[in-house]
Amino acid sequence: MASHRKSRPTGTRVAGIRTPALATAALTSVALLSQSAHATPSDDRPSLEEVRKKVDDLYRQAGSATEKYNAARERTAKQREHVDALLQDVAERTQKLNDAREELGTYASAQYRTGGLLPSTATFLLADSPQDFVDRSRLVERLTGRQKDVVDDFVTQQSETMRKRREATASLRTLTESQDDLKTAKATVQKKLASARELLATLTAQEKARLAAIEEKKQEEAARKAAELARQQARERERQEQAQREAEQREDGTTSGSTGTDTGPATPDSSYATKADKAIAFARAQIGKPYVWGATGPDSYDCSGLTQAAWKAADVSLPRTTYDQVDAGTTVPVSQAQPGDLVFFYDDISHVGVYVGDGMMIHAPKPGAYVREESVYYDGESSIHSVVRPA
């Protein structure tokens, strides 16, 4: 093969490359590679940052849909209880109606044996609307007082039974609508999660590593913000303690407590602190358990299911959803958050965690994650909606 090679032309060598043509090609390749490292992706493939934002947005939407699912499920359960109670009431009223009908039949039989008001009573019993017949004054006049009471009771029972049946029918329609809402919310959650998984599946191993690095940097910034909040709260506690000491000194030791000095609204009483300790202890014991949308324990939780269960351990009853939990206490500034407070996130109030102090919280973050302790700034300062003290 060597005998067929052409002789190499002489010329200038560039960085070990033996021909100008090859040198040009190599330099062009290097330039293209350098550009590709900084260029935006092609139109048909989103950038890594776009993927990250899209996945985060899908998880937030799934969280919001989960809370809607929880609300629909709670409505459905309550509506089912209401319908069951109505149906039971209808059954009892129907029995009373039958008893009244039977008593009327007894009177009809007695009249027949004595040659009394058989035709009128028989006609009454066979009528589709006893009320119409009762309105006929001639029958009323011929009935004895006891017979009239029986007829009145029959008419009342029939009217109430029909009213309850109509109410039960309307409640059944409402129940069906609630069940439809439940199915819709469930389908929405599943769709959002599937979209997030599909988007993540398009990433290469290298891109996933870069995404993890971005997330790590994000968490480092969240931890820095949490430490800053912890220092701010420590300074506030020192200020309050100093104000308390000065107030006690002014009282010359004759009384305990303040004579009007404001030590700040953030200081919870001892009963709250005791309950909060129990709630936090419960939440901490759940760390490592998986997030499952719609779950309330004991093996898995969604965000509001965890906070509800945590405070239940402290004998405090919270509503099921974030939308209702946010109204179940007193709102305080983030700077005055105390252990046990609930921290809510996003404009649609679709996420919540239990504050444990020093800028940290325990929460069930999102599908695919586990209950964990992390900074309240895990998704940025702007994501915090409010802080609520539930007891």
C-alpha positions in Angstrom: 0.0 0.0 0.0 2.9 2.4 0.7 4.0 2.3 -2.9 0.7 3.9 -4.0 1.0 6.9 -1.7 1.7 10.2 -3.2 4.7 12.1 -2.0 3.9 14.7 0.7 4.3 18.3 -0.5 6.5 20.6 1.5 4.9 23.5 3.3 4.3 25.2 6.5 3.2 23.0 9.4 0.7 24.3 11.9 0.8 22.9 15.4 1.8 19.5 14.2 -0.6 19.4 11.2 1.2 18.6 8.1 -0.9 20.4 5.3 -2.5 23.7 5.0 -5.8 22.0 4.0 -5.8 19.9 7.1 -4.8 22.8 9.2 -7.7 24.8 7.9 -10.2 22.0 8.5 -8.9 21.5 12.0 -9.0 25.1 12.9 -12.5 25.3 11.5 -13.6 22.3 13.7 -12.0 23.9 16.8 -13.9 27.1 16.1 -17.2 25.3 15.6 -16.7 23.3 18.8 -15.9 26.4 20.7 -19.1 28.1 19.4 -21.2 25.0 20.1 -20.1 25.1 23.8 -21.7 28.6 24.1 -24.4 28.6 21.5 -28.0 28.2 22.2 -29.6 24.9 21.4 -31.4 24.3 18.1 -35.0 25.5 17.8 -36.3 21.9 18.2 -34.5 21.2 21.4 -34.9 23.4 24.5 -31.9 24.6 26.5 -31.1 22.9 29.8 -32.3 25.9 31.7 -35.5 25.9 29.8 -35.9 22.2 30.7 -35.3 22.9 34.4 -37.8 25.7 34.5 -40.4 23.6 32.6 -40.0 20.6 34.9 -40.2 22.8 38.0 -43.3 24.5 36.6 -44.9 21.1 35.8 -44.2 19.9 39.4 -45.7 23.1 40.7 -48.8 22.6 38.5 -49.0 19.0 39.7 -48.8 20.3 43.3 -51.7 22.7 42.6 -53.7 20.0 40.9 -53.0 17.7 43.9 -54.6 20.3 46.3 -57.6 20.6 44.0 -57.8 16.8 44.0 -57.7 16.8 47.8 -60.4 19.4 48.0 -62.6 17.5 45.5 -62.1 14.3 47.4 -63.0 16.0 50.7 -66.2 17.5 49.1 -67.1 14.1 47.7 -66.7 12.4 51.1 -68.9 15.1 52.8 -71.5 15.0 50.0 -71.6 11.2 50.3 -72.2 11.4 54.0 -75.0 13.9 53.4 -76.6 11.8 50.7 -76.5 8.7 53.0 -78.1 10.7 55.8 -80.8 11.9 53.5 -81.5 8.4 52.1 -81.8 7.1 55.7 -84.2 9.9 56.5 -86.3 9.1 53.4 -86.4 5.5 54.5 -87.6 6.4 58.0 -90.2 8.8 56.6 -91.4 6.2 54.2 -91.9 3.8 57.0 -93.9 6.4 58.9 -95.9 7.1 55.8 -96.7 3.4 55.5 -97.7 3.3 59.2 -100.1 6.2 58.6 -101.5 4.5 55.5 -102.0 1.3 57.4 -103.9 3.1 60.2 -106.1 4.7 57.6 -106.8 1.3 56.2 -107.8 0.1 59.6 -110.4 2.9 59.8 -111.6 2.0 56.3 -112.1 -1.6 57.3 -114.0 -0.6 60.4 -116.3 1.6 58.4 -116.9 -1.2 55.9 -117.9 -3.6 58.7 -120.3 -1.0 60.3 -121.7 0.3 57.0 -120.0 3.6 57.6 -118.1 5.8 55.2 -116.8 3.0 53.0 -117.1 4.7 49.6 -115.5 8.0 50.7 -112.7 6.3 52.7 -112.0 3.8 50.0 -111.9 6.6 47.4 -109.5 8.5 49.6 -107.1 5.5 50.0 -107.1 4.9 46.2 -106.6 8.6 45.3 -103.3 9.6 43.8 -103.3 12.8 45.9 -104.7 12.4 49.4 -104.3 16.2 49.9 -106.7 17.0 47.1 -109.3 14.7 48.6 -108.8 15.9 52.2 -109.5 19.4 50.9 -113.0 18.4 50.2 -114.8 19.7 53.2 -117.6 17.2 53.2 -115.1 14.3 54.0 -113.5 16.4 56.7 -116.8 17.1 58.3 -117.7 13.4 58.4 -114.4 12.3 60.0 -114.1 12.0 63.7 -111.3 13.9 65.5 -109.1 10.9 65.6 -109.6 10.0 62.0 -108.8 13.6 61.0 -105.6 13.5 63.0 -104.6 10.3 61.2 -105.4 11.8 57.8 -103.4 15.0 58.7 -100.5 12.9 59.8 -100.6 10.9 56.6 -100.6 14.0 54.4 -97.8 15.6 56.4 -95.7 12.4 56.2 -96.3 12.2 52.5 -95.3 15.8 51.9 -92.1 15.6 54.0 -91.2 12.3 52.3 -91.5 13.8 48.9 -89.5 16.9 49.9 -86.7 14.8 51.3 -86.7 12.6 48.2 -86.3 15.7 46.0 -83.4 16.9 48.3 -81.8 13.5 48.1 -82.0 13.5 44.3 -80.4 17.0 44.1 -77.7 15.9 46.5 -77.0 12.8 44.4 -76.5 15.1 41.4 -74.1 17.2 43.4 -72.2 14.1 44.5 -71.9 13.1 40.8 -70.5 16.5 40.0 -68.0 16.2 42.9 -66.9 12.8 41.6 -66.4 14.2 38.1 -64.3 17.0 39.6 -62.3 14.4 41.5 -61.6 12.4 38.3 -60.6 15.6 36.4 -58.2 16.7 39.2 -56.7 13.2 39.3 -56.2 13.1 35.5 -54.6 16.6 35.6 -52.1 15.5 38.2 -51.2 12.4 36.3 -50.8 14.3 33.1 -48.5 16.9 34.6 -46.3 14.3 36.2 -46.1 12.3 33.0 -45.1 15.4 31.1 -42.3 16.1 33.6 -41.0 12.5 33.5 -41.0 12.6 29.7 -39.1 15.9 29.6 -36.5 14.5 32.0 -36.2 11.4 30.0 -35.0 13.4 27.0 -31.9 14.6 28.9 -28.5 12.9 28.4 -26.4 11.7 31.3 -24.2 14.7 30.9 -27.2 17.1 30.9 -28.6 15.4 34.0 -25.3 15.9 35.7 -25.3 19.6 34.8 -28.9 19.9 36.0 -27.9 18.3 39.3 -25.1 20.9 39.6 -27.5 23.7 39.0 -29.8 22.3 41.6 -26.9 22.0 44.1 -26.0 25.7 43.5 -29.6 26.7 44.0 -29.7 24.8 47.3 -26.5 26.4 48.5 -28.0 29.8 47.9 -31.2 28.7 49.8 -29.0 27.5 52.7 -27.2 30.9 52.8 -30.6 32.7 52.9 -31.7 30.4 55.7 -28.6 31.2 57.8 -29.2 34.9 57.2 -32.8 34.5 58.5 -31.6 32.6 61.5 -29.2 35.4 62.4 -31.9 37.9 62.0 -34.2 36.0 64.3 -31.5 35.5 66.8 -30.9 39.3 67.0 -34.7 39.8 67.4 -34.8 37.3 70.3 -31.9 39.1 72.0 -33.7 42.4 71.5 -36.9 41.0 73.1 -35.0 39.5 76.0 -33.2 42.7 76.6 -36.5 44.6 76.6 -38.0 42.1 79.0 -35.0 42.5 81.4 -35.3 46.3 81.3 -39.0 46.1 82.0 -38.4 43.9 85.0 -35.7 46.2 86.3 -38.1 49.2 86.0 -40.6 47.3 88.2 -37.9 47.0 90.9 -38.6 43.3 91.1 -42.1 43.8 92.6 -43.9 42.1 89.7 -43.0 39.8 86.9 -43.8 40.5 83.4 -44.0 43.7 81.4 -45.8 47.0 82.2 -46.5 47.8 78.7 -43.2 47.2 76.9 -43.9 45.6 73.5 -41.6 42.5 73.3 -42.9 41.8 69.8 -45.9 39.7 68.5 -43.7 36.8 67.4 -43.1 35.3 70.8 -45.5 32.4 71.2 -46.8 31.3 74.6 -45.6 28.2 76.3 -48.7 26.2 75.3 -48.0 26.9 71.6 -44.4 26.0 72.0 -45.3 22.6 73.6 -47.7 21.8 70.8 -45.3 22.9 68.2 -42.6 20.6 69.6 -45.0 17.7 69.2 -45.8 18.7 65.6 -42.2 19.0 64.7 -41.2 15.8 66.4 -43.9 14.0 64.3 -42.8 15.7 61.1 -39.1 14.8 61.8 -40.1 11.2 62.3 -41.5 11.1 58.7 -38.3 12.2 57.1 -37.3 9.8 54.3 -40.9 8.7 53.5 -42.0 9.3 49.9 -44.1 12.1 48.6 -47.3 10.6 47.1 -50.0 13.0 45.9 -53.2 12.7 47.8 -51.5 10.7 50.6 -52.1 11.5 54.3 -49.8 8.8 55.9 -48.6 6.8 57.6 -46.3 5.5 54.9 -46.4 8.5 52.5 -47.6 12.1 52.4 -48.3 15.0 50.1 -47.4 18.4 51.5 -50.7 19.3 53.2 -51.2 15.7 54.3 -47.9 16.0 56.3 -48.7 19.3 58.0 -52.2 18.1 58.9 -50.8 14.9 60.4 -48.0 16.7 62.2 -50.4 19.1 64.0 -52.9 16.3 64.6 -50.1 14.7 66.7 -50.3 17.9 68.8 -54.1 17.5 69.1 -54.7 20.4 66.7 -57.1 19.8 63.9 -56.1 21.4 60.5 -58.2 21.3 57.3 -57.1 19.0 54.6 -55.9 21.4 51.8 -53.4 24.2 51.7 -56.2 26.5 50.6 -57.9 26.0 53.9 -54.9 25.6 56.1 -53.7 29.1 55.2 -56.8 30.5 57.0 -56.4 28.2 60.0 -54.4 30.6 62.2 -52.7 33.9 62.6 -50.4 35.3 59.8 -47.0 36.5 60.9 -44.0 37.9 59.0 -41.3 35.5 57.8 -38.9 37.3 60.0 -41.0 36.3 63.0 -41.6 32.7 62.1 -41.5 30.3 65.1 -41.0 26.6 65.1 -44.3 24.9 64.3 -45.5 27.6 62.1 -46.8 26.7 58.6 -44.9 28.2 55.6 -47.0 28.5 52.4 -45.6 28.9 48.9 -46.6 30.3 45.5 -49.4 32.7 44.6 -51.9 29.8 44.3 -50.9 28.5 47.8 -50.2 25.1 46.5 -47.4 24.0 48.9 -46.8 24.1 52.6 -44.1 23.0 55.1 -43.6 23.0 58.9 -41.1 25.6 60.1 -38.5 24.1 62.5 -36.4 27.2 63.2 -33.2 28.8 61.8 -34.7 29.3 58.3 -35.4 25.6 57.9 -38.6 23.5 57.4 -39.7 19.9 57.0 -41.9 19.3 54.0 -43.0 16.8 51.4 -41.5 18.5 48.3 -42.8 16.9 45.1 -43.4 13.6 43.3 -40.2 11.5 43.2 -38.9 13.2 46.3 -39.0 12.3 50.0 -40.0 14.1 53.1 -36.9 16.2 54.1 -35.6 19.2 56.0 -34.4 22.1 54.0 -34.4 25.9 53.7 -37.6 27.8 53.4 -35.9 29.5 50.5 -35.5 26.2 48.6 -37.4 27.7 45.6 -36.3 31.3 46.1 -37.5 34.1 48.4 -40.2 35.2 46.0 -41.9 31.8 46.2 -42.9 32.3 49.9 -46.5 33.3 50.2 -47.1 33.6 53.9 -46.4 32.2 57.4 -49.3 31.1 59.6 -49.3 30.2 63.3 -52.0 27.5 63.6 -52.6 27.3 67.3 
